[in-house]
Amino acid sequence: MKEYTIATEALGRPADFDQKRDSIVRVEIHRLRKRLLQYYETTGKDEPLRIVIPEGKYVPLFVPTARSSALAVVPPPETPAVTAPPVETALATGPDPGASFPAATPPLPPPAASPKGTTTAVLLAAALVLAVSYMWSARAKAPSGPESERVSTERSMTASPVQAADAGGEIRILAGRDKDYTDQLGYRWSADRYFTGGNVNKTPHPAVERGSDPALFAGHREGEFQYDIPLDPGYYELRLYFGETVFGEGNPAGGAESTRLFDVIANGNCVLDLFDVLADAPGARVADIRVFKGIQPAADGKLHLSFRANMHNEPFVNAIEIRRTTPGRIRPIRMVAQALPIRDSLGRTWEPDYLASGGNVVKRNRPAVDTDTPEICRGERFGNFQYAIPVATDGTYKLSLFFHEAWFGPGNNGGGGEGARAFDVYVNHNALLANFDLFRAAGAPRRALVKTFHGLKANARGKLLVSLEPTHDYACINALEAEDESPEPRP
């Protein structure tokens, strides 16, 4: 079961599909793994059989659970039986560094069949897995009550859902979409509204790198248009979502930087001038989130957002989010290296670290010690990777990085101790930690460690680029938090 086969026979890609330039298969399989995890951790927790797609592979495993003592998985004729791994191992989101994952979760042997029969079996297996994904998606989106209460409890975190739809007067709009949508955190995104002008376009393959949810990028409004959004009095944070799926390398219209340039005006103030999504993201099919703070309604009680062409092609936007904040600050951004959002013991919400590119994610079975919030350290991203954290350009920020050494050290699988792992940490290419030895800094295996830095500023594209680069073995992190520490404006 190869990436090329899935792309051409299941996802409709042409025969000249190039997996180096088009990551659609890897992205969709990643989304499918996440949905399966969500399903089996919630609605499907009592299922006697689980569908598992091991990291780095595309062949599904069918794994009996402890509740399936009466269920026997019979191998195909003349095919040796394969012992399925424990569910906990199979559901891990990736291998420990240095571990041999295929040995822990052996793939099912291929049936003895003709090439045509093999392809049919592959597509049937893929169809079954995709059907489960579809049913989970449909069930999660099904209305369950009045509009203000339609929050997906099946996608809940370790506690109750975070928010009801449009709570506190907040606004979330899917540009160019005709249906409402509830995201992983329980926030309701409304169908397109409050607009004048422009055209609707849908994106056939909306998977966008660094996007919190591909559904936010599945459509867009394009052309010369304006939104007039009613707001209650107060201060707001405005987040605009862009993902260039028309122009750029690998996209239908081709081109590169400067192919599309436009302006965005908020209540008469130009907040984005000669805006080029390809340069800002950077790249095609990469999610770009721009953040603006101190937003207030105009005298008529509305936020007027205008999208105007500037030189080349037409402006567009995928989604608009308006959130209440304190004056002069944006909300904290908290992320964990885990597949699902969590609420910690202090009542704070942490999102999956969708803003990362590169690295691998694993789930740790041994908790961190000496911390009030061990739950945020249960997942780990390791490798050579970067986070692009969207913040307002006019602010200063505190960045907290959460670590615990769960692989190296006495009693851990990797053995060793000091000197086993070292890496550098940069923010916007400025070094924060050099040759950082996590075990030495923590003083013991699995001891939680937080490194905090103050006075950080965004780059010109409104990002804190947090890069973790190995100097020996892999870099790693469990969670990170960015908080606006700008002084509040004077009355």
C-alpha positions, 0 to 999 in steps of 0.5 A, spaced: 500 500 500 504 505 497 503 513 497 502 513 490 497 508 489 492 511 494 493 518 491 492 516 484 486 510 486 483 513 492 484 521 492 483 522 484 491 525 483 493 524 476 498 519 474 504 524 474 503 525 481 509 527 485 509 525 492 515 530 494 511 536 491 504 534 493 503 531 501 496 530 500 496 523 502 500 524 508 496 529 510 489 526 509 492 519 513 495 524 519 488 527 519 485 520 519 489 517 525 487 523 529 479 522 527 480 514 529 484 516 536 478 521 537 473 516 536 476 510 540 477 515 546 470 517 546 464 514 542 468 508 540 471 507 547 467 500 548 468 497 541 471 490 541 475 491 535 479 498 533 482 500 526 489 502 527 494 505 522 501 505 525 505 511 524 509 511 517 505 506 514 498 506 510 496 498 511 490 498 517 491 493 523 485 491 526 486 490 533 482 486 538 481 490 545 480 487 552 473 487 551 473 482 545 475 476 548 469 472 544 472 475 538 477 471 534 481 474 528 482 469 523 487 470 518 486 469 510 487 462 508 495 459 507 497 466 511 500 465 517 497 469 523 500 475 526 499 477 533 496 484 534 500 489 538 496 491 545 492 497 543 496 502 547 502 500 543 498 501 536 495 507 538 501 511 540 502 516 535 509 515 533 515 511 536 520 513 541 527 515 539 531 509 537 525 504 538 523 500 532 516 501 531 515 496 526 517 490 530 512 493 536 506 493 531 508 488 525 504 490 519 498 484 516 501 480 511 499 481 504 494 476 502 496 471 496 492 474 490 493 477 483 495 484 482 488 486 481 486 483 487 491 486 491 489 493 489 482 491 490 483 489 497 487 495 499 482 500 496 476 496 500 481 496 506 482 504 505 474 505 504 472 501 510 477 506 514 475 512 511 467 510 512 469 510 519 472 517 519 466 519 515 461 516 520 465 519 526 465 526 522 458 526 521 456 524 528 460 529 531 457 535 526 450 532 527 445 537 531 443 535 538 439 541 541 438 549 540 443 552 536 447 555 542 448 548 545 450 544 539 457 543 542 460 536 540 461 532 547 464 527 543 470 531 541 470 533 549 477 534 552 479 531 559 473 536 562 467 539 559 467 542 552 470 549 552 465 554 549 458 554 546 457 557 540 458 565 539 459 565 547 460 572 550 458 575 543 464 572 539 464 571 532 467 566 528 465 566 520 467 561 515 468 565 509 464 562 502 461 556 506 454 555 507 454 550 513 455 551 520 461 547 523 463 545 530 471 545 531 475 540 536 475 545 541 467 546 541 467 553 538 461 554 533 463 557 526 458 560 522 456 559 515 458 566 511 454 572 513 455 579 514 458 580 507 457 584 501 460 583 494 465 577 492 465 570 490 464 564 493 470 558 492 470 551 495 477 548 495 477 541 493 483 538 497 483 543 503 489 540 507 493 546 509 500 545 513 500 548 520 492 549 520 488 548 526 483 544 522 482 543 515 475 545 515 477 552 516 480 552 509 475 548 505 472 555 502 474 562 501 471 569 499 474 572 493 474 578 489 472 585 492 468 585 498 467 587 505 464 584 512 460 589 516 460 585 523 456 587 529 460 587 535 458 589 543 462 594 546 469 592 548 476 590 546 477 584 541 482 580 538 481 579 530 484 573 527 484 572 519 485 565 516 489 564 509 491 558 506 493 559 498 490 553 494 490 557 488 497 560 486 504 557 488 508 551 487 503 545 486 497 549 486 492 549 479 494 556 477 502 556 479 506 562 480 510 564 486 511 570 490 507 577 488 502 573 484 497 575 488 497 582 492 491 585 496 490 590 502 485 589 508 482 595 512 479 595 519 474 600 520 478 605 516 485 603 518 490 599 513 492 593 517 495 589 511 498 593 506 500 589 499 499 583 503 502 576 499 500 570 503 505 566 499 510 570 502 507 571 509 506 563 510 511 562 507 509 557 501 503 554 498 498 550 502 501 553 508 496 556 513 497 563 515 494 566 521 494 574 522 492 577 529 490 584 530 489 586 537 485 593 540 479 592 535 473 595 537 466 596 534 466 603 530 461 608 532 455 604 528 457 598 533 460 594 527 467 592 525 468 594 517 473 589 514 474 591 507 478 586 502 481 590 496 485 588 490 492 592 490 496 590 483 495 583 482 489 578 482 483 578 487 484 578 495 481 572 499 480 570 506 478 563 509 475 564 516 474 570 520 475 570 528 473 575 533 475 574 540 474 578 546 480 580 550 483 585 555 485 592 552 492 592 549 493 584 549 491 578 545 489 571 549 494 566 551 496 561 546 497 554 549 499 548 545 501 540 547 504 535 543 498 531 543 493 529 538 487 532 542 486 538 546 486 537 554 484 541 560 489 541 565 488 541 573 489 549 573 483 549 568 487 552 562 485 549 555 491 547 551 490 545 544 494 540 539 500 543 537 498 544 530 503 550 529 509 545 528 512 543 522 517 537 522 519 532 528 515 526 530 510 526 536 509 520 541 505 519 547 509 517 554 506 512 558 510 514 564 508 521 567 512 527 569 514 528 576 515 535 580 509 538 577 502 541 578 500 539 571 503 532 569 498 532 564 501 537 559 507 532 559 504 526 556 506 527 549 512 529 546 515 532 539 522 530 538 526 531 532 528 538 528 522 542 528 519 549 528 513 552 531 510 559 527 506 562 533 501 567 530 501 574 535 500 581 534 506 585 531 505 591 536 506 587 543 511 584 547 511 576 549 513 571 554 514 564 552 514 558 556 517 552 554 515 545 558 520 539 558 521 533 561 526 527 559 522 521 558 527 517 554 534 518 557 536 517 564 537 511 569 530 507 569 528 510 562 528 506 555 534 510 552 539 509 558 545 514 559 544 521 562 548 527 561 550 528 554 545 524 551 541 529 548 543 536 547 539 542 542 539 549 541 532 553 541 531 560 537 526 565 537 526 569 530 533 566 529 535 569 536 538 564 540 535 562 547 538 556 549 545 553 546 547 546 546 541 545 552 542 538 555 535 537 558 537 531 563 543 536 566 538 542 566 532 538 570 537 534 574 533 527 574 529 523 569 522 525 568 523 531 572 519 537 569 522 543 567 520 550 565 524 555 561 521 562 561 523 568 556 520 575 557 520 581 552 520 577 545 517 581 539 514 578 533 517 578 526 514 582 521 510 577 519 506 577 526 510 570 528 514 568 534 518 562 530 520 557 535 526 553 532 528 547 536 535 544 532 539 538 535 546 538 536 546 531 539 540 526 538 534 529 537 531 536 540 524 535 544 518 539 547 512 537 551 508 543 551 509 551 550 505 557 552 506 564 549 503 570 553 502 577 551 505 581 557 504 588 553 502 594 558 495 596 558 494 602 554 492 608 558 485 610 558 
